[in-house]
Amino acid sequence: MEVTCTQCGAAVKIPEGEIFVQCSYCNSALYLDKSRIVFHYLIEPTLKPEEAQQNLRRWMAGNQTPKGLDTEAEVTKNELLFFPLWRFVTQAAKSGTENVFIQPAAPTVVAEIREISLPAGKLKFYTEEAAKGQNFLSPTILLSSALEWLKSSGVRPEDVEESSLVHVPAYHFFYLYKGAQYSAVADASTGKVVANVFPTKSETPFLAIGILAALLFFIEGLLIPSLPVKLLAYALSSIPLLTAAGLIARNY
């Protein structure tokens, strides 16, 4: 079987059963999908496992997660994977601005992996030497399926100027917190942490303080006829309420 190199236009012979090939004329790495042939890139990892775990702990200590998650969570597993992503580049007709869209090329429980940045400057052609000994996940979502997703996002397939398969290095963490298991992904190139399902702060204390404030202001509004006195009462009542809200924010 022969295909045309998307870089130099040369004819490239594809051995039977192969999907990853290299052009013998320009050395471009290519991926053969059932629908077409595209560039095949990888991004090299720059973070060590302990550095990625530090980023995970910092993310755990953020505002979205409950207090103490960074110290109480037990990391049970950490593995470096090269996850396949479809990368589409389009150009806006009016502004000429280049837009990049990402779609997973394999099933994942962390759909937010599409938020990982794939800057063109970090893309390197895939080589067998670079992949040796590494855990590269095979793409199982066809390019045509990814293009259909792009279409549902309001982008016409004909507006796509460049399509490529990129293997992104990511540390996949599994951790236990209060008897439940969660997972998160840390980009091994930028350190960004993304997660789909994770422990969240309890909303009960915040709802309680909100309801209490609404009731208190409502009662004061009914019982105090004088506007200046009413405003003074509101100001005095807000002090303990804000203090309580601050304590809740620090402890949850």
Secondary structure, 3 states (H helix, E strand, C coil): CEEECCCCCCEEECCCCCCEEECCCCCCEEEECCCCEEEEEECCCCCCHHHHHHHHHHHHCCCCCCCCHHHHCEEEEEEEEEEEEEEEEEECCCCCCEEEEEEECCCCCCHHHHHCCCCHHHCEECCHHHHCCCCECCCCCCHHHHHHHHHHCCCCHHHEEEEEEEEEEEEEEEEEECCEEEEEEEECCCCCEECCCCCCCCCHHHHHHHHHHHHHHHHHHHHCCCHHHHHHHHHHHHHHHHHHHHHHHHHC
